[in-house]
Amino acid sequence: MLLKNRAVYRYNDFLKTLISQFKYRGDYALVHCFKQDFTQAFKQAFPTIDKKTKLVPIPLSTERLSARAFNQAEALASLLPYQQLPLLKRIEGEKQAKKNRQARLTSKNPFELTKRCEPEPVIIIDDIYTTGATIHHAAHVLKRNGYQKIASFTLAR
Amino acid sequence: MNNYAKRFAGRLLLRDELKLTEPEFTDLTLRKQLTPIQAITKHYFSYRCERCGNTAKDLFGKIPCSNCRQNHHYCRKCIQMGRIMFCTPLYKWTGPPPIWPPQSEEPLGWGGKLTPAQQQASDQIIKAIKTKQAELLINAVCGSGKTEMLFEGIALAITQQKRICLTSPRADVIRELLPRFQQAFPETSIVGLYGGSGKNHQTAQITLATTHQLLRYDHAFDLLIIDEIDAFPYHADPSLPYAARRAQKQDATMIYLTATPRQDLLKRKPPTVFVPVRYHGHPLPLPKSKLTYKLSPSELPTCFWNWFNQRKNKTRQLLVFTATIEQAEKYRPSLVERLPDKVIHSVHAEDSDRIEKVQQFRKKEIDILLTTTILERGVTFPSVDVAVIDAGHQVFDQAALVQIAGRAGRSPDDPTGEVVFIHDGKTRAIRDSITAIRLMNKRAGFH
């Protein structure tokens, strides 16, 4: 169903520490470390991209957004020269990172559409692609609302 | 209310560090027991983080805050302790001061005896506390029994219902001291704080903490003891002395403990007491300096082997210090080859088995340990000889060499140990460290 998922880096120990500082310690300034690789890898992954393509960052729950003060997916998306569209929001606050693989693959879809728009090509942006469950759920919601050209791009895999 | 006072007095905490429920928090803030202060303030052309004192502009990051809907700054310097943002205040306790329980009996449960030199230092500490002296430097050699020297003074402070803190730059020192203090002061509340201890919300009359933890305190302690004041990172990171100064109360007493005080401290000429003799009464081993014409990256020099084979006690364990992690690992194969019946390992800061290897060496399960300066201080091995390879390297400054030499001869059962500095050119550090040791021995009456 998904057109394709691409990632910039392999999620190794070093990246884990770096992303942990970025996300969990909230060190926003680190986003600038990724700019060059992120934009270059994006160009390579989507060389013939439609200019109307919108970026859809994976949303955080209101609680998490308030605590973290920023959405890491939005931060990454803002590195790219395409418009962002916050098409998704979370239904409940279920912390994905604390679930095991089984739980992630069988959990209910936590997302819903925020607003109805004319469907355009979209690329879902997130920081880490582990099982792909989060992105899969997100793509599913978009698909059933008329979006057909869906891809995803993450910082790490 | 006293419980809240005990928890928060003298602390500088973020909202989630307070660990209070919403109703508790609202109540305390409305009644002005807790007062918010701005966490990041303007400071000339830059800013200042009120927790760590950072004023370097490039250590402040900008964040598009979703709560404030605007870009503002946050402090990157102390982010490891929780993010300080422009919009998150720090909370101070402005309620009544905490009252520590009065001691009806002698708080000191330690039944040991101090050597005359230790007793002298202990008396000076007591005097300093009684007269509210601002500073006291205890220049005590490695192995002089610094911890025991503090006990009587701390006992006095406890009976005076004072709040005490002992801080060290290293977490393993705090971990080691905690049980010793709990035994020495069985009726007093004690807490050990270090990154990962999980006890950061606890408060006690005696706080043992790594220097970084002091960043959460403000005018808290009546007695502040800084152990290894010359060690990294205390002497390299200005936010740590800043935190230590701020953590003490107005008329508190600060005590510095070190075997190797640096120039910046000596220049100020603080009141000093020397403890030049080790608790077992024997002199400090005097290092030998050996010149070699070439230091090979993978083979230990001939003069090392000559020294090794001419040692008086060949069964003693050996600590070999190298300048870099790389060298510690590179020298190992040639040692293993020449000494096939000895257990030889290397250890360094990035070694995941570090703690285990140190333990094994202590239990005499390892014969020879190659190490970097990570083991230069704070560790006690009962019976070792010490060799420093490439002692002229810049990482071996005077303090480091004195501390390294101090690893030998620590046990009363084996109070001598041989120390050799192998170099390809004598540096001032080598010369001055040997002079310093000789001088301390002279002070102690050994010639």
Contacts between the chains, C-beta under 8 A, distances in Angstrom:
chain1	res1	chain2	res2	distance
A	21	B	79	7.6
A	25	B	79	5.3
A	25	B	80	6.9
A	25	B	83	6.4
A	26	B	63	7.7
A	26	B	74	7.4
A	26	B	79	7.3
A	26	B	83	4.5
A	27	B	61	6.6
A	27	B	76	6.4
A	27	B	79	5.5
A	27	B	83	7.5
A	28	B	61	5.8
A	28	B	62	7.3
A	28	B	63	4.0
A	28	B	64	7.5
A	28	B	74	7.2
A	29	B	61	3.3
A	29	B	62	7.0
A	29	B	63	7.7
A	29	B	76	6.3
A	65	B	66	5.3
A	66	B	66	7.1
A	66	B	67	5.9
A	68	B	66	8.0
A	69	B	63	6.1
A	69	B	65	4.7
A	69	B	66	5.5
A	69	B	67	5.7
A	69	B	85	6.9
A	70	B	63	6.0
A	70	B	64	6.1
A	70	B	65	7.1
A	70	B	66	5.9
A	71	B	66	7.3
A	75	B	64	8.0
